[in-house]
Amino acid sequence: MLFLIAALAGAVMLWLIRPDPLDGDAMAGLTGAPEAGRLVFLATGCASCHLAPGQESSDAERPVLAGGQAFPSDFGTFYAPNISPDPEHGIGAWSALDLANALTRGVSREGAHLYPALPYASYAKLTLQDVADLDAWLKTLPADATPSREHDVAFPFSQRWLLGGWKLLFLRSDWVVTADLTPEEERGRYLAEAMAHCGECHTPRNALGGMDTARWLAGAPNPSGRGKVPGITPATLDWSAVEIADYLTTGFTPDYDSVGGHMAHVVENFARLPAADAAAVAAYLKRVPPAE
């Protein structure tokens, strides 16, 4: 009897942690617009991670997304894959549904769990129309046949099935900030919590690597092991909304310091977005609960 109960419990657990892609018709009726997708591409920061090492994101409006950049973590080193339109080594053979499954469900085209080095814990909040538009834009970019590099992840983290349990704990599509927001603040929330995935760097994580949303945007150790990612809640960021928006588009702080590190890519992207988007993020940050 105990064996049967254990077997049943195991079967239920395996069912709960299985990859959970979108319904097959989830993208039905959605047509992607490449120019709208260019804005999604900038806001989500795809080029920041998927450019080949050494390539500058400002080199061209049509970057080559060959991947290869290394991202060290406590769980191993992850390498950004090739997401160019190459049909063999990139994602040229993917459908919009394949892209939506990867971005919002963390499920590969083959139906396996993806590592949350791809920030699908944030992208889960993307609208499927934005994903369709992004797909249309990605298909216009140059193809590159560079093979993606395998992640350097040791046991037990090399066991992808464990990621199903991680998703049960941390993959959510609800908003962190749920206050009564203005339309501008709601736009800023969508940009900050979903598209620009600010929380992935600026929010501390627990022992399992999940974002500690109780300390949303309060600052966190730099995954590289060098320094700290600053807090950007009103408890530590005393800039005005105008100063925040200026920083996001120019890279200069109110004290005339300049942006550095990975944030430089964020500024490059926001400088190409409508000015209203930087203002919306600034308005949202002023509504984030103070946390240190």
Phi and psi in degrees as GROMACS dihedral restraints (atoms count N, CA, C in turn):
[ dihedral_restraints ]
;  ai    aj    ak    al  type     phi  dphi    fc
    3     4     5     6     1   -62.1    20    10
    4     5     6     7     1   -36.4    20    10
    6     7     8     9     1   -63.3    20    10
    7     8     9    10     1   -41.8    20    10
    9    10    11    12     1   -65.3    20    10
   10    11    12    13     1   -40.5    20    10
   12    13    14    15     1   -64.2    20    10
   13    14    15    16     1   -42.9    20    10
   15    16    17    18     1   -64.5    20    10
   16    17    18    19     1   -40.1    20    10
   18    19    20    21     1   -65.5    20    10
   19    20    21    22     1   -41.5    20    10
   21    22    23    24     1   -64.5    20    10
   22    23    24    25     1   -43.8    20    10
   24    25    26    27     1   -62.2    20    10
   25    26    27    28     1   -40.3    20    10
   27    28    29    30     1   -64.5    20    10
   28    29    30    31     1   -40.6    20    10
   30    31    32    33     1   -64.9    20    10
   31    32    33    34     1   -40.9    20    10
   33    34    35    36     1   -63.6    20    10
   34    35    36    37     1   -42.5    20    10
   36    37    38    39     1   -64.0    20    10
   37    38    39    40     1   -43.5    20    10
   39    40    41    42     1   -62.5    20    10
   40    41    42    43     1   -35.2    20    10
   42    43    44    45     1   -68.4    20    10
   43    44    45    46     1   -39.4    20    10
   45    46    47    48     1   -67.8    20    10
   46    47    48    49     1   -32.1    20    10
   48    49    50    51     1  -100.8    20    10
   49    50    51    52     1    12.1    20    10
   51    52    53    54     1   -69.3    20    10
   52    53    54    55     1   154.2    20    10
   54    55    56    57     1   -57.8    20    10
   55    56    57    58     1   138.3    20    10
   57    58    59    60     1  -125.9    20    10
   58    59    60    61     1    78.9    20    10
   60    61    62    63     1   -72.2    20    10
   61    62    63    64     1   168.6    20    10
   63    64    65    66     1   -67.3    20    10
   64    65    66    67     1   160.9    20    10
   66    67    68    69     1   -60.3    20    10
   67    68    69    70     1   148.9    20    10
   69    70    71    72     1   -59.7    20    10
   70    71    72    73     1   -24.5    20    10
   72    73    74    75     1  -103.3    20    10
   73    74    75    76     1    18.0    20    10
   75    76    77    78     1   -61.6    20    10
   76    77    78    79     1   -30.2    20    10
   78    79    80    81     1  -100.4    20    10
   79    80    81    82     1     6.2    20    10
   81    82    83    84     1   -60.9    20    10
   82    83    84    85     1   133.6    20    10
   84    85    86    87     1    84.8    20    10
   85    86    87    88     1    -4.3    20    10
   87    88    89    90     1   -97.4    20    10
   88    89    90    91     1   126.1    20    10
   90    91    92    93     1  -113.1    20    10
   91    92    93    94     1   126.3    20    10
   93    94    95    96     1   -81.4    20    10
   94    95    96    97     1   140.4    20    10
   96    97    98    99     1  -110.7    20    10
   97    98    99   100     1   115.4    20    10
   99   100   101   102     1   -55.8    20    10
  100   101   102   103     1   -42.0    20    10
  102   103   104   105     1   -67.2    20    10
  103   104   105   106     1   -38.5    20    10
  105   106   107   108     1   -64.8    20    10
  106   107   108   109     1   -36.9    20    10
  108   109   110   111     1   -65.4    20    10
  109   110   111   112     1   -29.5    20    10
  111   112   113   114     1   -61.2    20    10
  112   113   114   115     1   -39.8    20    10
  114   115   116   117     1   -68.7    20    10
  115   116   117   118     1   -39.3    20    10
  117   118   119   120     1   -62.7    20    10
  118   119   120   121     1   -42.3    20    10
  120   121   122   123     1   -58.5    20    10
  121   122   123   124     1   -44.1    20    10
  123   124   125   126     1   -67.5    20    10
  124   125   126   127     1   -45.9    20    10
  126   127   128   129     1   -66.0    20    10
  127   128   129   130     1   -34.4    20    10
  129   130   131   132     1   -84.7    20    10
  130   131   132   133     1   -10.5    20    10
  132   133   134   135     1    70.5    20    10
  133   134   135   136     1    31.4    20    10
  135   136   137   138     1   -57.6    20    10
  136   137   138   139     1   -42.9    20    10
  138   139   140   141     1   -65.9    20    10
  139   140   141   142     1   -29.9    20    10
  141   142   143   144     1   -57.3    20    10
  142   143   144   145     1   -34.7    20    10
  144   145   146   147     1  -101.0    20    10
  145   146   147   148     1   -32.5    20    10
  147   148   149   150     1   -98.2    20    10
  148   149   150   151     1    -2.6    20    10
  150   151   152   153     1   -63.6    20    10
  151   152   153   154     1   146.8    20    10
  153   154   155   156     1   -64.1    20    10
  154   155   156   157     1   148.1    20    10
  156   157   158   159     1   -54.4    20    10
  157   158   159   160     1   133.2    20    10
  159   160   161   162     1    91.9    20    10
  160   161   162   163     1   -15.7    20    10
  162   163   164   165     1   -82.7    20    10
  163   164   165   166     1   135.7    20    10
  165   166   167   168     1   -89.7    20    10
  166   167   168   169     1   134.4    20    10
  168   169   170   171     1   -66.9    20    10
  169   170   171   172     1   -20.0    20    10
  171   172   173   174     1   -87.1    20    10
  172   173   174   175     1     1.3    20    10
  174   175   176   177     1   -63.8    20    10
  175   176   177   178     1   -35.0    20    10
  177   178   179   180     1  -158.9    20    10
  178   179   180   181     1   157.3    20    10
  180   181   182   183     1   -77.3    20    10
  181   182   183   184     1   -10.8    20    10
  183   184   185   186     1  -123.7    20    10
  184   185   186   187     1    74.9    20    10
  186   187   188   189     1   -69.5    20    10
  187   188   189   190     1   157.2    20    10
  189   190   191   192     1   -94.8    20    10
  190   191   192   193     1   113.6    20    10
  192   193   194   195     1   -95.9    20    10
  193   194   195   196     1    63.0    20    10
  195   196   197   198     1   -78.8    20    10
  196   197   198   199     1   -13.1    20    10
  198   199   200   201     1    73.8    20    10
  199   200   201   202     1  -169.7    20    10
  201   202   203   204     1   110.9    20    10
  202   203   204   205     1   -14.5    20    10
  204   205   206   207     1   -65.1    20    10
  205   206   207   208     1   142.3    20    10
  207   208   209   210     1   -96.0    20    10
  208   209   210   211     1   138.9    20    10
  210   211   212   213     1  -129.4    20    10
  211   212   213   214     1    95.7    20    10
  213   214   215   216     1   -72.0    20    10
  214   215   216   217     1   150.1    20    10
  216   217   218   219     1  -152.8    20    10
  217   218   219   220     1   176.7    20    10
  219   220   221   222     1   -67.8    20    10
  220   221   222   223     1   -13.8    20    10
  222   223   224   225     1  -105.2    20    10
  223   224   225   226     1    -3.5    20    10
  225   226   227   228     1   137.5    20    10
  226   227   228   229     1  -175.7    20    10
  228   229   230   231     1  -107.8    20    10
  229   230   231   232     1   127.0    20    10
  231   232   233   234     1  -107.1    20    10
  232   233   234   235     1   143.9    20    10
  234   235   236   237     1  -117.6    20    10
  235   236   237   238     1   127.9    20    10
  237   238   239   240     1   -62.5    20    10
  238   239   240   241     1   131.1    20    10
  240   241   242   243     1   -81.1    20    10
  241   242   243   244     1   167.2    20    10
  243   244   245   246     1   -71.9    20    10
  244   245   246   247     1   119.7    20    10
  246   247   248   249     1  -120.3    20    10
  247   248   249   250     1    24.5    20    10
  249   250   251   252     1   -74.0    20    10
  250   251   252   253     1   169.5    20    10
  252   253   254   255     1   -75.7    20    10
  253   254   255   256     1    12.4    20    10
  255   256   257   258     1   -60.1    20    10
  256   257   258   259     1   128.6    20    10
  258   259   260   261     1   -72.6    20    10
  259   260   261   262     1   -21.5    20    10
  261   262   263   264     1   -98.4    20    10
  262   263   264   265     1   -49.7    20    10
  264   265   266   267     1  -102.2    20    10
  265   266   267   268     1   -11.1    20    10
  267   268   269   270     1  -110.6    20    10
  268   269   270   271     1  -144.5    20    10
  270   271   272   273     1  -119.7    20    10
  271   272   273   274     1    25.9    20    10
  273   274   275   276     1   -63.1    20    10
  274   275   276   277     1   -24.7    20    10
  276   277   278   279     1   -91.3    20    10
  277   278   279   280     1    -0.9    20    10
  279   280   281   282     1   -76.0    20    10
  280   281   282   283     1   149.4    20    10
  282   283   284   285     1   -91.3    20    10
  283   284   285   286     1   170.0    20    10
  285   286   287   288     1   -61.1    20    10
  286   287   288   289     1   -33.5    20    10
  288   289   290   291     1   -66.3    20    10
  289   290   291   292     1   -39.5    20    10
  291   292   293   294     1   -59.0    20    10
  292   293   294   295     1   -44.1    20    10
  294   295   296   297     1   -65.4    20    10
  295   296   297   298     1   -41.8    20    10
  297   298   299   300     1   -63.2    20    10
  298   299   300   301     1   -39.0    20    10
  300   301   302   303     1   -63.5    20    10
  301   302   303   304     1   -40.7    20    10
  303   304   305   306     1   -66.7    20    10
  304   305   306   307     1   -46.6    20    10
  306   307   308   309     1   -76.0    20    10
  307   308   309   310     1   -38.4    20    10
  309   310   311   312     1  -105.0    20    10
  310   311   312   313     1   -16.5    20    10
  312   313   314   315     1  -122.1    20    10
  313   314   315   316     1    -9.8    20    10
  315   316   317   318     1    65.1    20    10
  316   317   318   319     1    38.1    20    10
  318   319   320   321     1  -121.7    20    10
  319   320   321   322     1   129.9    20    10
  321   322   323   324     1   -74.9    20    10
  322   323   324   325     1   170.2    20    10
  324   325   326   327     1   -61.5    20    10
  325   326   327   328     1   -28.2    20    10
  327   328   329   330     1   -85.6    20    10
  328   329   330   331     1    -2.5    20    10
  330   331   332   333     1    90.2    20    10
  331   332   333   334     1    17.9    20    10
  333   334   335   336     1  -102.4    20    10
  334   335   336   337     1   159.3    20    10
  336   337   338   339     1   -66.6    20    10
  337   338   339   340     1   138.8    20    10
  339   340   341   342     1   -99.1    20    10
  340   341   342   343     1   151.8    20    10
  342   343   344   345     1   -73.0    20    10
  343   344   345   346     1   143.9    20    10
  345   346   347   348     1   -74.4    20    10
  346   347   348   349     1    12.5    20    10
  348   349   350   351     1   -59.7    20    10
  349   350   351   352     1   -32.6    20    10
  351   352   353   354     1   -75.6    20    10
  352   353   354   355     1   118.6    20    10
  354   355   356   357     1   -75.5    20    10
  355   356   357   358     1    57.0    20    10
  357   358   359   360     1   -70.6    20    10
  358   359   360   361     1   -14.3    20    10
  360   361   362   363     1   -65.1    20    10
  361   362   363   364     1   -22.8    20    10
  363   364   365   366     1   -97.9    20    10
  364   365   366   367     1   -44.9    20    10
  366   367   368   369     1   -63.7    20    10
  367   368   369   370     1   -14.1    20    10
  369   370   371   372     1   -57.2    20    10
  370   371   372   373     1   -21.2    20    10
  372   373   374   375     1   -88.8    20    10
  373   374   375   376     1    -2.7    20    10
  375   376   377   378     1   -64.4    20    10
  376   377   378   379     1   144.8    20    10
  378   379   380   381     1   -75.9    20    10
  379   380   381   382     1   149.2    20    10
  381   382   383   384     1   -68.0    20    10
  382   383   384   385     1   -25.2    20    10
  384   385   386   387     1   -65.8    20    10
  385   386   387   388     1   -41.5    20    10
  387   388   389   390     1   -63.4    20    10
  388   389   390   391     1   -37.2    20    10
  390   391   392   393     1   -65.3    20    10
  391   392   393   394     1   -41.3    20    10
  393   394   395   396     1   -62.1    20    10
  394   395   396   397     1   -41.8    20    10
  396   397   398   399     1   -65.6    20    10
  397   398   399   400     1   -42.5    20    10
  399   400   401   402     1   -61.2    20    10
  400   401   402   403     1   -43.0    20    10
  402   403   404   405     1   -57.9    20    10
  403   404   405   406     1   -43.1    20    10
  405   406   407   408     1   -63.4    20    10
  406   407   408   409     1   -38.5    20    10
  408   409   410   411     1   -71.0    20    10
  409   410   411   412     1   -44.7    20    10
  411   412   413   414     1   -57.9    20    10
  412   413   414   415     1   -33.5    20    10
  414   415   416   417     1   -70.3    20    10
  415   416   417   418     1   -13.9    20    10
  417   418   419   420     1   -90.1    20    10
  418   419   420   421     1    -8.9    20    10
  420   421   422   423     1   -84.2    20    10
  421   422   423   424     1   161.9    20    10
  423   424   425   426     1   -64.7    20    10
  424   425   426   427     1   140.0    20    10
  426   427   428   429     1   -83.3    20    10
  427   428   429   430     1   150.3    20    10
  429   430   431   432     1  -142.1    20    10
  430   431   432   433     1   136.2    20    10
  432   433   434   435     1   -96.3    20    10
  433   434   435   436     1    18.2    20    10
  435   436   437   438     1   -70.4    20    10
  436   437   438   439     1   124.5    20    10
  438   439   440   441     1   -66.6    20    10
  439   440   441   442     1   145.9    20    10
  441   442   443   444     1   -70.3    20    10
  442   443   444   445     1   145.9    20    10
  444   445   446   447     1   -89.8    20    10
  445   446   447   448     1   140.7    20    10
  447   448   449   450     1   -68.7    20    10
  448   449   450   451     1   144.2    20    10
  450   451   452   453     1   -67.9    20    10
  451   452   453   454     1   150.3    20    10
  453   454   455   456     1  -103.8    20    10
  454   455   456   457     1    84.2    20    10
  456   457   458   459     1  -127.9    20    10
  457   458   459   460     1   124.3    20    10
  459   460   461   462     1   -88.6    20    10
  460   461   462   463     1   165.4    20    10
  462   463   464   465     1   -62.6    20    10
  463   464   465   466     1   139.3    20    10
  465   466   467   468     1   -92.5    20    10
  466   467   468   469     1    -2.4    20    10
  468   469   470   471     1   -70.3    20    10
  469   470   471   472     1   -14.0    20    10
  471   472   473   474     1   -73.3    20    10
  472   473   474   475     1   -11.3    20    10
  474   475   476   477     1   -85.9    20    10
  475   476   477   478     1    99.7    20    10
  477   478   479   480     1   -64.3    20    10
  478   479   480   481     1   -26.7    20    10
  480   481   482   483     1   -60.5    20    10
  481   482   483   484     1   -25.8    20    10
  483   484   485   486     1   -64.4    20    10
  484   485   486   487     1   -23.3    20    10
  486   487   488   489     1   -65.1    20    10
  487   488   489   490     1   -22.1    20    10
  489   490   491   492     1   -62.6    20    10
  490   491   492   493     1   -37.5    20    10
  492   493   494   495     1   -68.2    20    10
  493   494   495   496     1   -38.3    20    10
  495   496   497   498     1   -60.9    20    10
  496   497   498   499     1   -42.2    20    10
  498   499   500   501     1   -65.5    20    10
  499   500   501   502     1   -38.4    20    10
  501   502   503   504     1   -57.7    20    10
  502   503   504   505     1   -35.1    20    10
  504   505   506   507     1   -83.5    20    10
  505   506   507   508     1   -36.2    20    10
  507   508   509   510     1  -127.0    20    10
  508   509   510   511     1   -10.2    20    10
  510   511   512   513     1   -88.9    20    10
  511   512   513   514     1   107.9    20    10
  513   514   515   516     1  -131.5    20    10
  514   515   516   517     1   152.6    20    10
  516   517   518   519     1  -112.5    20    10
  517   518   519   520     1     6.5    20    10
  519   520   521   522     1   -87.6    20    10
  520   521   522   523     1   161.0    20    10
  522   523   524   525     1   -79.9    20    10
  523   524   525   526     1   149.6    20    10
  525   526   527   528     1   -78.6    20    10
  526   527   528   529     1   -49.4    20    10
  528   529   530   531     1   -91.3    20    10
  529   530   531   532     1   116.1    20    10
  531   532   533   534     1  -115.3    20    10
  532   533   534   535     1    16.8    20    10
  534   535   536   537     1   -65.6    20    10
  535   536   537   538     1   167.5    20    10
  537   538   539   540     1   -75.0    20    10
  538   539   540   541     1   104.3    20    10
  540   541   542   543     1  -104.5    20    10
  541   542   543   544     1   153.7    20    10
  543   544   545   546     1   -74.8    20    10
  544   545   546   547     1   164.1    20    10
  546   547   548   549     1   -55.8    20    10
  547   548   549   550     1   -37.6    20    10
  549   550   551   552     1   -65.5    20    10
  550   551   552   553     1   -42.9    20    10
  552   553   554   555     1   -66.9    20    10
  553   554   555   556     1   -34.6    20    10
  555   556   557   558     1   -65.0    20    10
  556   557   558   559     1   -39.8    20    10
  558   559   560   561     1   -63.0    20    10
  559   560   561   562     1   -42.4    20    10
  561   562   563   564     1   -63.2    20    10
  562   563   564   565     1   -38.0    20    10
  564   565   566   567     1   -63.7    20    10
  565   566   567   568     1   -44.4    20    10
  567   568   569   570     1   -61.4    20    10
  568   569   570   571     1   -43.1    20    10
  570   571   572   573     1   -65.1    20    10
  571   572   573   574     1   -46.5    20    10
  573   574   575   576     1   -77.7    20    10
  574   575   576   577     1   -43.4    20    10
  576   577   578   579     1   -83.7    20    10
  577   578   579   580     1   -31.1    20    10
  579   580   581   582     1  -107.4    20    10
  580   581   582   583     1   -68.7    20    10
  582   583   584   585     1   -67.1    20    10
  583   584   585   586     1   -59.1    20    10
  585   586   587   588     1   -78.6    20    10
  586   587   588   589     1    -6.9    20    10
  588   589   590   591     1    41.7    20    10
  589   590   591   592     1    51.0    20    10
  591   592   593   594     1   -58.5    20    10
  592   593   594   595     1   -36.4    20    10
  594   595   596   597     1   -63.9    20    10
  595   596   597   598     1   -24.3    20    10
  597   598   599   600     1   -61.5    20    10
  598   599   600   601     1   -31.0    20    10
  600   601   602   603     1  -105.0    20    10
  601   602   603   604     1   -36.5    20    10
  603   604   605   606     1   -91.9    20    10
  604   605   606   607     1    -1.9    20    10
  606   607   608   609     1  -110.7    20    10
  607   608   609   610     1   132.8    20    10
  609   610   611   612     1   -64.6    20    10
  610   611   612   613     1   156.3    20    10
  612   613   614   615     1  -118.6    20    10
  613   614   615   616     1   156.1    20    10
  615   616   617   618     1   -87.9    20    10
  616   617   618   619     1  -175.0    20    10
  618   619   620   621     1   -63.9    20    10
  619   620   621   622     1   -21.8    20    10
  621   622   623   624     1   -94.5    20    10
  622   623   624   625     1     2.0    20    10
  624   625   626   627     1    88.1    20    10
  625   626   627   628     1     8.1    20    10
  627   628   629   630     1   -85.5    20    10
  628   629   630   631     1   146.5    20    10
  630   631   632   633     1   -67.4    20    10
  631   632   633   634     1   132.7    20    10
  633   634   635   636     1   -85.2    20    10
  634   635   636   637     1    88.6    20    10
  636   637   638   639     1   -68.1    20    10
  637   638   639   640     1   -14.4    20    10
  639   640   641   642     1   -67.9    20    10
  640   641   642   643     1   -20.2    20    10
  642   643   644   645     1  -119.9    20    10
  643   644   645   646     1    48.0    20    10
  645   646   647   648     1   -57.8    20    10
  646   647   648   649     1   122.6    20    10
  648   649   650   651     1    63.2    20    10
  649   650   651   652     1    24.2    20    10
  651   652   653   654     1   -83.6    20    10
  652   653   654   655     1    -1.1    20    10
  654   655   656   657     1   102.4    20    10
  655   656   657   658     1   155.9    20    10
  657   658   659   660     1  -159.1    20    10
  658   659   660   661     1   160.5    20    10
  660   661   662   663     1   -62.5    20    10
  661   662   663   664     1   145.7    20    10
  663   664   665   666     1   -70.2    20    10
  664   665   666   667     1   126.6    20    10
  666   667   668   669     1   -56.8    20    10
  667   668   669   670     1   -25.4    20    10
  669   670   671   672     1   -72.6    20    10
  670   671   672   673     1   -12.4    20    10
  672   673   674   675     1    90.6    20    10
  673   674   675   676     1    -1.7    20    10
  675   676   677   678     1  -109.0    20    10
  676   677   678   679     1   107.6    20    10
  678   679   680   681     1    76.4    20    10
  679   680   681   682     1  -161.2    20    10
  681   682   683   684     1  -135.8    20    10
  682   683   684   685     1   146.0    20    10
  684   685   686   687     1   -84.9    20    10
  685   686   687   688     1   124.9    20    10
  687   688   689   690     1   -70.4    20    10
  688   689   690   691     1   156.0    20    10
  690   691   692   693     1   -73.9    20    10
  691   692   693   694     1   145.5    20    10
  693   694   695   696     1  -128.7    20    10
  694   695   696   697     1    26.8    20    10
  696   697   698   699     1   -87.8    20    10
  697   698   699   700     1   167.8    20    10
  699   700   701   702     1   -60.8    20    10
  700   701   702   703     1   -13.7    20    10
  702   703   704   705     1   -71.4    20    10
  703   704   705   706     1   -27.9    20    10
  705   706   707   708     1  -123.9    20    10
  706   707   708   709     1   -20.6    20    10
  708   709   710   711     1  -105.8    20    10
  709   710   711   712     1   100.9    20    10
  711   712   713   714     1   -97.8    20    10
  712   713   714   715     1    21.0    20    10
  714   715   716   717     1   -74.8    20    10
  715   716   717   718     1   155.0    20    10
  717   718   719   720     1   -75.2    20    10
  718   719   720   721     1   165.4    20    10
  720   721   722   723     1   -60.5    20    10
  721   722   723   724     1   -37.7    20    10
  723   724   725   726     1   -64.4    20    10
  724   725   726   727     1   -41.4    20    10
  726   727   728   729     1   -65.8    20    10
  727   728   729   730     1   -38.1    20    10
  729   730   731   732     1   -64.0    20    10
  730   731   732   733     1   -46.7    20    10
  732   733   734   735     1   -62.1    20    10
  733   734   735   736     1   -40.4    20    10
  735   736   737   738     1   -62.5    20    10
  736   737   738   739     1   -42.3    20    10
  738   739   740   741     1   -61.8    20    10
  739   740   741   742     1   -41.7    20    10
  741   742   743   744     1   -65.9    20    10
  742   743   744   745     1   -24.6    20    10
  744   745   746   747     1  -108.2    20    10
  745   746   747   748     1   -18.8    20    10
  747   748   749   750     1  -115.4    20    10
  748   749   750   751     1   -25.3    20    10
  750   751   752   753     1    85.3    20    10
  751   752   753   754     1     5.7    20    10
  753   754   755   756     1  -107.3    20    10
  754   755   756   757     1   134.4    20    10
  756   757   758   759     1   -82.2    20    10
  757   758   759   760     1   167.3    20    10
  759   760   761   762     1   -60.5    20    10
  760   761   762   763     1   -21.3    20    10
  762   763   764   765     1   -93.5    20    10
  763   764   765   766     1    11.8    20    10
  765   766   767   768     1    69.0    20    10
  766   767   768   769     1    20.8    20    10
  768   769   770   771     1   -81.9    20    10
  769   770   771   772     1   166.1    20    10
  771   772   773   774     1  -121.7    20    10
  772   773   774   775     1   154.4    20    10
  774   775   776   777     1   -66.1    20    10
  775   776   777   778     1   151.3    20    10
  777   778   779   780     1  -145.7    20    10
  778   779   780   781     1   175.8    20    10
  780   781   782   783     1    64.0    20    10
  781   782   783   784     1  -151.0    20    10
  783   784   785   786     1   -65.4    20    10
  784   785   786   787     1   -24.6    20    10
  786   787   788   789     1   -64.6    20    10
  787   788   789   790     1   -22.5    20    10
  789   790   791   792     1   -61.1    20    10
  790   791   792   793     1   -36.4    20    10
  792   793   794   795     1   -66.6    20    10
  793   794   795   796     1   -37.8    20    10
  795   796   797   798     1   -61.5    20    10
  796   797   798   799     1   -43.2    20    10
  798   799   800   801     1   -65.0    20    10
  799   800   801   802     1   -41.8    20    10
  801   802   803   804     1   -56.6    20    10
  802   803   804   805     1   -40.5    20    10
  804   805   806   807     1   -70.7    20    10
  805   806   807   808     1   -47.0    20    10
  807   808   809   810     1   -66.3    20    10
  808   809   810   811     1   -28.2    20    10
  810   811   812   813     1   -65.3    20    10
  811   812   813   814     1   -20.9    20    10
  813   814   815   816     1   -97.7    20    10
  814   815   816   817     1    -8.1    20    10
  816   817   818   819     1   -88.0    20    10
  817   818   819   820     1   164.1    20    10
  819   820   821   822     1   -56.3    20    10
  820   821   822   823     1   141.4    20    10
  822   823   824   825     1   -57.5    20    10
  823   824   825   826     1   -28.3    20    10
  825   826   827   828     1   -63.5    20    10
  826   827   828   829     1   -25.5    20    10
  828   829   830   831     1   -71.1    20    10
  829   830   831   832     1   -42.8    20    10
  831   832   833   834     1   -63.7    20    10
  832   833   834   835     1   -39.3    20    10
  834   835   836   837     1   -64.9    20    10
  835   836   837   838     1   -36.2    20    10
  837   838   839   840     1   -67.2    20    10
  838   839   840   841     1   -42.0    20    10
  840   841   842   843     1   -63.0    20    10
  841   842   843   844     1   -41.8    20    10
  843   844   845   846     1   -61.3    20    10
  844   845   846   847     1   -42.7    20    10
  846   847   848   849     1   -63.6    20    10
  847   848   849   850     1   -39.9    20    10
  849   850   851   852     1   -63.5    20    10
  850   851   852   853     1   -46.1    20    10
  852   853   854   855     1   -59.9    20    10
  853   854   855   856     1   -28.5    20    10
  855   856   857   858     1   -71.8    20    10
  856   857   858   859     1   -15.7    20    10
  858   859   860   861     1  -101.3    20    10
  859   860   861   862     1    -5.2    20    10
  861   862   863   864     1   -68.9    20    10
  862   863   864   865     1   134.3    20    10
  864   865   866   867     1   -57.1    20    10
  865   866   867   868     1   133.7    20    10
  867   868   869   870     1   -61.6    20    10
  868   869   870   871     1   134.8    20    10
  870   871   872   873     1  -152.8    20    10
  871   872   873   874     1   142.6    20    10
